[in-house]
Amino acid sequence: MDTVKKVCFYGPESTGKSTMAMSMARIYNTVFVPEVSKEFISSNNFSLEDIIRIGHAQTERILDAVKLANKIVFCDTDLITTQIYCRHYLKTVPDVLMTLEKKISFDRYFLFDIDVPWVADGLRDLGGQRTEMLQIFKEELKIRNINYTLVKGDWEERAQIIQKEVNLLLT
């Protein structure tokens, strides 16, 4: 289990993280962890208790996926992202989200750029704030001294960037 690499697809909404997590899991014959918040909430009218439940569920899902993974697991999100959206919508971040963040150490972060079209899905509502949100995501990595690979370009270019780095990670 310690040899399983954990990869985080990270960044603002509607940048292809979910699609790429599923795609990479197929390519590498392994599992991916979806963004569980989509299973818990259907609008951006949620409570602190909802966010705490999401944080616990996301953490458990990642830890469970590591047990099933074939060398690597692709994660559609992380607890930093949960904190960012909690701060944005509820103007606070409960300490438990920081505690949960420390339970999982990712081997590689991929920051998804906003250079693809924004697509509404009934939950996404920050299409007009993409540049600001990208800066917030970058700043959170900088605060934590987390290195990342920027994923940009069309879908094929994005896949190539990720596969190149993942192949290096697995060697």
C-alpha positions in Angstrom: 0.0 0.0 0.0 2.9 2.4 0.7 4.0 1.9 -2.9 0.7 3.3 -4.3 1.2 6.8 -5.6 -1.5 9.3 -4.9 -2.1 12.0 -7.5 -4.3 15.0 -7.0 -6.1 16.9 -9.8 -6.6 20.3 -8.3 -8.0 23.7 -9.4 -11.1 25.7 -10.0 -14.4 24.3 -11.2 -15.0 23.3 -14.8 -11.4 22.7 -15.8 -11.6 18.9 -16.6 -10.4 17.3 -13.4 -13.3 14.8 -13.1 -13.0 13.8 -16.8 -9.3 13.5 -16.6 -9.3 11.5 -13.4 -11.6 8.9 -15.0 -9.6 8.9 -18.2 -6.3 8.4 -16.4 -7.7 5.6 -14.2 -8.7 3.8 -17.4 -5.3 4.3 -19.1 -3.4 3.2 -16.0 -5.8 0.4 -15.1 -6.5 1.7 -11.7 -9.1 3.5 -9.6 -10.0 7.1 -9.2 -11.7 9.0 -6.4 -14.4 11.4 -7.5 -15.3 14.7 -5.8 -17.7 13.4 -3.2 -19.3 16.7 -2.5 -21.3 16.2 -5.7 -22.9 13.2 -4.0 -23.7 15.2 -0.8 -25.0 18.5 -2.1 -27.1 19.6 -5.0 -26.8 23.4 -4.5 -24.4 25.9 -3.0 -26.7 26.3 -0.1 -24.9 24.0 2.4 -23.9 24.1 6.0 -20.7 23.8 8.0 -21.9 20.3 9.1 -22.3 19.4 5.4 -18.8 20.5 4.7 -17.4 18.5 7.6 -19.3 15.3 6.4 -17.8 15.9 2.9 -14.3 16.3 4.3 -14.6 13.0 6.2 -16.1 11.2 3.3 -13.5 12.5 0.8 -10.6 11.4 3.1 -12.2 8.0 3.7 -12.7 7.5 0.0 -9.1 8.3 -0.8 -7.8 6.0 1.9 -10.1 3.2 0.7 -9.0 3.7 -2.9 -5.3 3.3 -2.1 -6.1 -0.2 -0.9 -7.7 -1.1 -4.3 -5.3 0.8 -6.6 -2.9 -0.6 -9.1 0.3 1.4 -8.3 -1.5 4.8 -8.6 -4.8 6.5 -7.6 -6.1 9.6 -9.2 -8.1 12.0 -7.0 -10.5 14.5 -8.4 -10.0 16.8 -5.4 -8.4 17.2 -2.0 -9.1 18.8 1.4 -7.4 22.0 0.4 -10.1 22.4 -2.2 -12.8 21.7 0.4 -11.3 24.4 2.6 -11.2 26.9 -0.3 -14.9 26.5 -1.1 -15.8 26.4 2.5 -14.1 29.8 3.0 -15.6 31.2 -0.2 -19.2 30.2 0.6 -19.3 30.1 4.4 -16.5 32.6 5.3 -14.9 30.2 7.7 -13.0 26.9 7.7 -13.4 24.4 10.6 -10.2 23.1 12.1 -11.2 19.5 11.3 -10.6 20.2 7.6 -7.0 21.0 8.3 -6.7 17.9 10.4 -8.2 15.8 7.6 -5.8 17.4 5.1 -2.8 16.1 7.0 -4.1 12.5 6.8 -3.2 12.2 3.1 0.0 13.1 1.4 -0.1 13.4 -2.3 2.9 12.4 -4.4 2.0 14.8 -7.2 -0.3 17.7 -7.7 -1.6 18.8 -11.1 -3.1 22.3 -11.1 -5.7 22.6 -13.9 -5.6 25.9 -15.8 -8.8 27.9 -16.7 -8.0 27.9 -20.5 -10.9 25.6 -21.4 -14.6 26.7 -21.6 -16.5 26.9 -18.4 -19.6 24.6 -18.4 -22.5 25.1 -16.1 -23.7 21.9 -14.3 -26.3 23.2 -11.8 -23.8 23.5 -9.0 -21.0 25.5 -10.6 -21.5 29.2 -10.1 -18.1 30.8 -10.3 -17.6 31.1 -14.0 -17.1 34.8 -13.7 -14.5 34.4 -11.1 -12.2 31.9 -12.7 -9.0 34.0 -12.7 -9.5 34.9 -9.0 -10.2 31.3 -8.1 -7.1 30.1 -9.9 -5.0 32.5 -8.0 -6.5 31.3 -4.7 -5.7 27.7 -5.6 -2.1 28.6 -6.5 -1.7 30.6 -3.3 -2.8 27.7 -1.1 -0.2 25.4 -2.8 2.4 28.2 -2.3 1.5 28.5 1.4 2.0 24.8 1.9 5.2 24.7 -0.3 3.6 22.1 -2.6 5.1 21.8 -6.0 2.7 21.2 -8.9 2.5 20.7 -12.6 0.3 23.1 -14.6 -2.2 21.3 -16.8 -3.2 23.5 -19.7 -4.1 23.4 -23.4 -6.7 21.4 -25.2 -7.8 18.0 -23.9 -5.1 16.1 -25.7 -2.4 18.4 -24.5 -3.7 18.1 -21.0 -3.6 14.3 -21.2 -0.1 14.4 -22.6 1.2 16.6 -19.7 -0.4 14.3 -17.1 0.8 11.1 -18.7 4.4 12.4 -19.0 4.5 13.2 -15.3 2.7 10.1 -14.2 5.1 7.9 -16.2 8.0 9.6 -14.4 6.3 9.2 -11.1 5.9 5.4 -11.7 9.5 4.7 -12.7 
